[in-house]
Amino acid sequence: MRELHFKDNFWNTEIISTAGYDSIIQHLNDGKRTCKEIEDFMKARAAIEEKYAKELLGLSKKVCGHSEMNTLKRSLDVFKLQTENVSLSHLHLAQTMREEAKKLEDFREKQKEARKKVEQHMDTLHKQKAAQYKKTAEAKKTYEQKCRDKEEAEQNMNRNATTSSSKQQEKLYAKTQQAKQTAEEADRIYSQNVSLLGKMREEWLNEHVKACEFFEKQEVERIRTLRNVVWTHLNHLSQQCVTSDELLEEVRKSLEQCNIQEDIEHFINLRRTGDKPPGTGAAAGFHNNTLRFGVTLTGDIQSFQMESMQLSLYEGVRFPSADFISSW
């Protein structure tokens, strides 16, 4: 299938019409607006990334698990560190987006300046062509009127050739000759304007083709650039996801090293207060070295009370007697 091109499809049968050219210019202006919209979109997205990154960075500085110890503390430290690294990666992403937006802005301005020269040249040609067309139309109108004046003078001279005096005939002849000369001059001016219009038309045709080729080339570049810009933008977003996951994977690896039993034992070894519970509560008699116990057992053991039990003394510590212990 034959490819379509601007230069073959934006003509008009009227010589002063610029409908085809105007259609191309309108499309290019719409394309320029699209470039600006995508540029603004990327700048706004960069601002969002930067705001998110700064808030995430502030969050990573907050106290989180300060009182924890051992393996869990190490995991939480890695968690905070990688949260900070994720925020820094988003800051880098925001900067990258701004750089891409700047490149698109430079591209848009470059195309704008290049188009400006071509448009100014074509606008000048359009004005010259329209002015020459108007001048030619006026010359044609004048020429046709002078031709009618000449014909009328000749007819008037022929009608009065036999009835008028020689002096009147001379006047009619002179008037006819004047009308003829005026018509010939009008014909010369009209022909000159037609020739100039023809040359201007040829120049405009050639320049219109060149302008169409230039504008089509710009449009190809614009579409290719926008496609690549959006594609690159998405690649950056995908890479950010990969980077974030790699950073978070470090946290997951650290959490895998978190040993619950080890942390329990670490706490015990660090903060232990002793491995012996207190003895059974006892009250010493006032007048002798006997202990009085009041013990009540419920449930599967029959309730009972024991009173006035003799305890032996050993190095200042009172222990239950052997009979008391065996009875349990």
C-alpha positions, 0 to 999 in steps of 0.5 A: 500500500502506498504511503500517504504524505502531506505534500500530496493531500493538502491542496485546494482548487482555489488559488488563493485558498490556504485551507490545506496549509491551515489544516497542517498548521492546526495539527502541528499546533495541537501536537505542540500543545500535547508536548507541553501537556506531557512536559507538565505531566512529568513535572507534576509527577516529579513534584509528587515523587519529591514530596513522597520522598521527603516525607518518607525520609522524615519517617525513616528518621523517627524512633522505631524499636529503640528499646528492642535488642539483639536480632529484632533490633538489627532487623528494625535498624535495617528496616529504617535504613532501607526506608531511607534508601527507598526515599533517596531513590525516589528523590533520584527518580524525581530528578530524572523526571525533571531532566526528561521534562527539560529535554522535552521542553528543549525539543519543543522549543527547537521545533517551534523556532524551526517552524517559525522561519518556514511559517513566516516565509509561507505567510509572506508568499500567501499574502503576496499571492493573494495581493497579486491575485486581487491585482490581476482580477482588477486588471482583468476587470479594467481590461474587459471594460476598456474592451467594451469601451473600444467596441462601443466607440467603433460601433458609434463611429460606424453608425455615423460614418454616412450621416455625420460631417467629416469633422465629426467623423474625425472626432469619432475616429480619434475617440475610437483610436483612443479607446483602442489604445486604452484597451491595448494598454489594459490588455498589456497590464492584464497580461503582465499581471497574469504572468506575474501571478503565474510565476508567483503560483509556481513559486508558491507551489514549490514552497508549499511542497517543501513546507509540507515535507518539512512539517511532515518531518517535524511531525515524524520526529515529534511522534517518535520523541513523545513515544520514546519519552513516555516509554523511558518514563515508564522504564524509570517507574519500573526500575524504581519498583525494582530498586525498591524491591531490592532494598526491601529484600535486604529487610526481608533477609534481615528478618529471616535472621531474626531468631525469636528464641535467641532474642528471648535468651539474650534478654534473659542473660542481659536482665536476669534477676535470679533463678531461685524463687522465694521460699514458702512464707513463715512466721517465727514464734515469739518465745521459741524457735518454732514456726507456725504454718497455716497451709490450705490445699484445695483441688485434688489434694485434701485440705489440711492444716499443720501447726507447731512444726519443729524446724531445724536451723542451719546457718541462719536459714530455716528449712522444713523438717524431713518429716514435713517434706516427706509428707508432701 
